[in-house]
Amino acid sequence: MKRTAFAAIALTANIAVGATSITVDGYGADRESAKRDAFRTAIENVCGTTVLSDREHFNSRTTHNKVITYSACRVDNYTILEEGDGKITMRVNVTRNNISQRLLASENKFRTPPNIKSQLNTSKEENNTGDELIDSVFRDYPYRAYNVKSDPHIVKDPYRNTYLEVPFTITWNYNFIKSMIDTFATFDNKGPGVIKISAKNPDAFLIGHSDTFHIDDLYRLSHIKSKFVLQNEMRLRIKARDNTGRTVLNICYSPEYRAGGIFFSVGVRNNLTIFGNDRYTDTLRIKLTFPADVIYDTYVDVVPDRDCKL
């Protein structure tokens, strides 16, 4: 019962301060769908939206195609001004969604009035689409998150052992850094979670810049941090094929992580730090157990740890 009272107090305070009132039209096959359309229109007009096209192609065929729209706002309350024939006109109060977790925690604890239900529904939609936005951006991690330069070649030691020597350098892909900055800026507010990104555009002569974002949804921050670790950890994969296309060598290498992390750090609670200017250089020597002239081509790329266990 205390939890219910707390939620009601929070609602009253937030409606009184910082809400923007706007009159909008909504359209739909029924009253509820028309209301939802009006809510979306109000949110887009007050706070704007982030639109991400998440598309993937394989062998000239689209295998994944989704457009995600996200806004860090919610409906406080509304008044229906006019309705009929698939159209509804409403006066809607919109504000940034900084207390959605408190509202959601109490949803099933008491009978929710209609205006509070509109808050709960838009808060849920914000949570779901926000997580979808993160998932879509990190579908490319670590595949397109890093640049790899390498020059594989064959060498022999004095004992006639044959090795595939692979000197390499790994750096962040600045385009992926920018996509993270744009995504995290969508969630930036006065929360206790902190994301820091230091990076320099390699094509610019500037010193570089550092961005800091504060996240109020610590579950979301944990979700973001999970994209970098465990089965998603970055690995360097070296593959070699013969002239028939058959794979004759397929190994993964785990770069050594220095204290505090390389490329990123997730070790500090409620913090994520991206070292966008990091560079990792090393040379691998892989002893061959088959004749070197079998190798027709080699390639080196970055993959998640889960791909190394297939």
N, C-alpha and C positions, 0 to 999 in steps of 0.2 A: 504493500500500500504506500509506503514511503517513496518507492521508486516512481509510482504513478504521479504523486504530488509533485515530485521534482521535475518530471517531464513537463507537466502543465505549467509550472513556474517558468521554465526555460522558454517555452513557447510564447508565453505572454510577454516576456522581456524582449524576445527577438522580433516579435511582430511590431512592437512599439518603436524599435530603433533600427534604422538601416534598411528598411524594406522600401522597394520601389513599386509604385502602383501604376498599372497600365491597363488600358481597355483593348481587348483583342477579340477576334472572331475565331471560332473553331468549327470544323466540319467533320462529319462522320456519319456512319450508317445508323448509329443510335446515339442516345444522349451521352453515355459514358465515353464512347470513342470521340465524340465531338468535344467533350471536356478535355480529354487527354491532348487532343490536337491544339486546343486553346492554351493549355499549360505549356506545351512545347514552344508555341509561337511566342508566348510571353517571356519564357526563359531565354530564347534566342535573341529577342529584341533587347532585353535588359543586359544580359551577360555575354551574349555571343556563344559560339560553339567551336569546338575543335573537330574537324572532319578528317578522318584518315581512311584512305583507300588501301585495303589489305588484299593484295592480289598475288597469286603465284602461278607460274606457268611451268609445264613439264612436257617436253616433246610436242611443242606447238599446241598444247591443250591446257586450258585453264583448270587447275585442280583446286584452287581456293580463291574465293572472291567475296569480299565483304566490305561494306562501308560502315564505319563506326562514327557516330556523332556523340560528343560529350560536352557537357556544360557543368561547371561546379556551382550550380545554383539550384534552388528549390522553390516551390510554391509555399508561401506562408498561409494565406487564406484567399478566398475569392467570393465574389457576389455575382450571381447570374442576373443579367440585365434584361435579356430577351432570348427566346429560343423557339425553334420550330423549323420543320422541313429540312432536317439534316444540318442545321446551322445553330450555333449558340454564341451569344455575345456576353462576355464576362469582364468584370473588373477584377484583376488579379494582382496580389501583392507578391513580389519576388525578392528573395534575398540570397546571399551566398550561403551555401550549405555547410556551416561550421559545427552544427550540433546534431548531424544526422544519426550518429551512433547512439546518442542518448534517446532519440526518438525511436529508433528501430528496436532498442533493447526493451522498450516498454510496450511494443505494439500489441502483443497478445495478452497483456496483463489486465486490460480493461476495455470496455466498449468505447471505441474511438469515434469521436464526433466527425462529421463529414469533412470539415476543414482540415483537421489533423490528419485524416486519411489521405488528403491530397499531398500533405507534406511527406508522409510515409512513403507513398507511391513514388514521388519524384526523388526522394532520398535513395530508395532502392534502385531506381533507374540510374541515378548518378553513380552509385557504387558499382553496379554491374557494368555500365558502359565505361567507367573509369578503368576497371580491371581489364576489360576487353581492349581498351586503348593500349595499356601496358603490354598485354599479351601479344598484340599485333606488332608493336614496335620490336619486342624482344624475340619475335619469331626469327629475326635475322641474326640473333646473337648465338654463338660468336662468329657465325659464317661470314657475315659482311661487316662485322664490328672492327676487324683488324686488317691491316695491310701486311702482306708477307713478301719479302724479297729474298730469293734464294738462288743458288747456283750449284746444283748437284753435279758431281763429277766422280769419276772412278780413280782411285789411287791404290798403290801397292806398297806394302812395307818390305823391309829387307828380307823377310822370311817368305816372300811371295804370297802372303795373304792379300786378298782383294777386298777393298772397302768401297762402299758408296759414301762419299764425303759430302755433307750438306751444310754449307755455311748459310746462315739465315739471319734476318732482322725482322722483328715484329713491332709494329706501331699501331696506334689507334687509327681507325678510319675516321677522319674529321667529319664526314657526312653523318656517320652514326652518332658521333658526339653531339652534333647539332640536333639530331632527331631526339636524343635524350633530353637536351636542354629544353626544346619546345614542349616535350611531353611533361617533364617535371614542372615547368612553369605553369601548366594548366592546373596543377594541384597546390600551387604555392599559397600559403596562408601563414597564420601565426602559431602553427602547431609545434609540438616538442621534437618531432623528427626532423633531422637535418641531412640534406644531400648537398655535397659540395663537388663542383666540377671545375678543374683547372685545365685550360686548353688553349692552344694557339693555332690559328689557321695556317697551315704550311705554305699557302700561296700568298700570305700577307707578310709584310715586314714589321708588323706590330709586335710588341712584347708578348701579347697574349692577354687573357682575361680569366677571371674566376667568378663563377656563379654560385650562389647559395640559395637553396630552396627549403622552406619550412613546411612540413607535412603534419596535418593534425590527425590523420588516419594512420595509426601505427601498424594496423594490420596490412594496409596498403604498402607502407614502407617495407615491412617484412616480406611482402610478396615481391616487391622490386628487388630486394637483396637476394632473394632465392634464385633470381634469374642468372646470378653470377657464380653460384656455388654447386657443390655436389655433382649431380649428373650433367649440369650445365657448364661445369668448369672447362676453360679453354684448353685444348690440346693441339699440338702440332702433328699433323698426319703426313707421312711420307709414303707415297704409293709408286710402284714401278710395274709396267706391263710389258709383255713380249709383243712381237709383231702380229699376233692373232688377237690382241686385246685382252689376253688372260692376265690376271693379276699375279705377279710373281713375288711381290714384296708389299706388305701393308703393315706399317707399325705406327704407333702413336708415342709422342714424346711429351712429357709434362715439364714445362719450363720451371726452373727453380724459383721459388717465391722468396723474396727477401723479407726481412722483418718489416711488418707494416703493410706488406702487400706490394705486388707489381701490377700496374695498370689500374688497380682499384683496391679498396680496403672496406671490408664489411664487418670487421672484428669489434668495433666499438658499438655498444648498444644504442639503438635509435639513431645511428649515423651511417651514412654511406659516402665514401669519398672516391671520386674518379680522378685518376692521375692521367689526364689526357695527353700529356707531353712525354709519357714514358716510352722508352725504347729498350727492347731486349735483343741482344746479339749473341749468338753462340754458333758452334759448329758441331754437327753430329757425325760420328764415324760408325757406319753400320757394316759389320763384317758379313760378306756374302757367302752363302753356302751353296751357290750355284754359279756357273760360268757368267762372267760379266757381260759377255756378248749376247746373252739372252735378253738383256734389257733393251727395249725399243724406245720407251719414253718414261720419264718420271715427272711427278708433280707434287708440290707441297702446298697444303692448305691448312686452315684453322677449322677445327670441328669441336663440338661439345664432347665431354667424356663419354656420354651415352653412345655416341657413334663408334667409339673405340671398342665397345663391348659387343658389337653385333657379330 
